[in-house]
Amino acid sequence: MHRLQISAELIPDPKNGGYTVYCPEFDIMTQGDDPDQAITNLKEALRGYIKVVGIKQAFKEYRHPIRELVEIAI
């Protein structure tokens, strides 16, 4: 069994409710009614993706995101 750490960027939807969750390492996005469901759905989506492309190809496509906080004046 392989273990993989990914980022889960949760974005609340104040208008419609629920959450969008994004994984920048694999450019996968999904959603859920609450943070836990959104993360569960992301894990399921990533497992499905890896089943389709294969573990070796998935690791080749894994991207290490670079995150920086950027301040702007408005």
Residue pairs with C-beta under 8 A, 6 or more apart in sequence:
2 55
4 62
6 23
6 25
6 26
6 42
6 46
7 23
7 24
7 25
7 65
8 21
8 22
8 23
8 38
8 39
8 42
9 21
9 22
9 23
9 24
10 19
10 20
10 21
10 35
10 38
10 39
11 19
11 20
11 21
11 22
12 18
12 19
13 19
13 20
13 31
17 33
18 31
18 32
18 33
18 34
18 38
19 31
19 32
19 33
19 34
19 35
19 37
19 38
20 29
20 30
20 31
20 38
21 29
21 30
21 31
21 32
21 35
21 38
21 39
21 41
21 42
22 28
22 29
23 29
23 42
23 46
24 63
24 65
25 62
25 63
25 64
25 65
26 46
26 49
26 58
26 61
26 62
26 63
27 63
28 42
28 45
28 46
28 49
30 38
30 41
30 42
30 45
31 38
31 41
32 38
32 39
32 40
32 41
49 58
50 58
53 61
